[in-house]
């Protein structure tokens, strides 16, 4: 079995204002830096063997906070990087809603059918995270693995792990500095904890519904 923690990065500077990030690379916000420390403390007593992170600053900084409690290096992994939002990148949700109204509707209602102009489709993200999860299962038996990623890859990973259609993509909560615990067993995957945020206390902020 692999004990798998799926961690969403702490709050970035763009999360509170509802700006699409994609592969753009803002830092953690001041609140995000506190969230990362609280998350690290919540996972401090886990016997973590390896930590993977998307190479973007918001994920890598979050992973470093966790790693500092375990004397571990953070392994950067591009297969778990955020979806490339293409032309949406850097735009506010309200701007996207106005300028790309049909694509915005599809993103919320039929996410499995969208391909962002100049960017990726959800199917492409699904393919790369599925490949990564197979690698984790083969490489880290009887270990505890932390994967620090973004809302789109994490939701795609949950669809992969449960073998459910990408149309169910929005069924999972995925807040900043949350963790989800999955037991990857030989014949099945079990979601033990989902979108845990109680460690954040007053520093918790609910994720934007369209991000």
Secondary structure, 3 states (H helix, E strand, C coil): CEEEEEEECCCECCHHHCECCCCCCCCECHHHHHHHHHHHHHCCCCCCCEEEECCCHHHHHHHHHHHCCCCCCEEECHHHCCCCCHHHCCCEHHHHHHHCHHHHHHHHHCHHHCECCCCCEHHHHHHHHHHHHHHHHHHCCCCEEEEEECHHHHHHHHHHHHCCCHHHHHHCCCCCCCEEEEEECCCCEEEEEEEECHHHHHHCCCCCCCC
